Amino acid sequence: MINSILPTTPSQDADERKRFHAIFNDWLSQASEEEFAQLNEVRERFAPNQVCSVITLVRGCLTRQDLAADLPESLRQLLLMRNWPQAYAGAQVL
């Protein structure tokens, strides 16, 4: 199911990753401790006792309504506002 929001070529994937990291860094610089803790809680549910990249975490959560709803609202809003990923931009704000 993750494939439904993944870019189709390596070049697109690299561009999506760059865009994501710029968005995430902006969010991270403004996120509260509570929002960061909320993201960590979602990460633990997505990949319990595992290490995963933040882009894998967010992409994976966006494909699962139960986890997407638990991402920090400010992060979801920023992703939507910046049209990332493009397939998610057409989705309803959770």
C-alpha positions in Angstrom: 0.0 0.0 0.0 2.9 2.3 0.6 3.6 2.2 -3.2 0.5 4.2 -3.8 2.3 7.4 -2.6 5.8 6.6 -3.7 7.4 8.3 -6.7 7.9 6.1 -9.7 11.5 6.9 -10.7 14.7 7.3 -8.8 14.9 11.0 -9.8 11.4 11.6 -8.6 12.2 9.7 -5.3 15.3 11.9 -4.8 13.2 15.0 -5.4 10.5 13.8 -3.0 13.1 13.0 -0.3 14.6 16.5 -0.6 11.2 18.1 -0.4 10.3 16.0 2.5 13.4 16.7 4.5 13.0 20.5 3.9 9.4 20.3 5.2 10.3 18.1 8.1 13.2 20.3 9.1 10.9 23.3 9.1 8.4 21.4 11.2 11.1 20.2 13.6 12.4 23.7 14.2 8.9 24.8 15.3 7.6 21.6 16.9 6.9 21.5 20.6 8.2 18.8 22.9 4.6 17.4 23.0 4.4 17.2 19.2 7.8 15.5 19.0 6.7 13.0 21.7 3.5 12.4 19.7 5.6 11.6 16.6 7.7 9.3 18.6 4.6 7.5 19.9 3.4 7.0 16.4 6.8 5.7 15.3 6.7 3.2 18.1 3.3 1.9 16.9 4.5 1.9 13.2 7.8 0.1 13.9 7.9 -1.2 17.4 11.4 -1.5 18.8 12.9 -0.8 15.4 14.8 2.0 13.8 13.2 3.5 10.7 13.8 6.7 8.7 11.5 9.5 9.3 10.5 9.5 5.6 9.6 5.8 5.9 7.6 6.6 9.0 5.6 9.4 7.5 5.0 7.6 4.2 3.9 4.5 6.0 1.6 6.4 8.4 0.0 8.3 5.5 -1.1 5.0 4.0 -2.8 4.0 7.3 -5.7 6.1 8.4 -5.3 5.1 12.0 -1.7 6.2 12.1 -2.1 9.2 9.9 -4.7 10.6 12.3 -2.1 10.3 15.1 0.7 12.2 13.4 1.0 15.7 14.9 -1.6 17.9 13.4 1.0 20.6 12.6 3.1 18.2 10.6 0.1 16.9 8.7 -1.0 20.4 7.9 2.5 21.4 6.7 2.7 18.3 4.5 -0.7 19.1 3.0 0.1 22.8 2.6 3.4 22.0 0.8 1.8 19.3 -1.4 3.8 16.3 0.0 3.6 13.7 -1.3 1.5 14.7 -4.2 -0.9 11.8 -3.8 -1.5 12.9 -0.2 -2.2 16.5 -1.2 -5.6 15.4 -2.6 -6.5 13.7 0.6 -8.8 15.1 3.2 -7.1 16.7 6.2 -7.4 14.1 9.0 
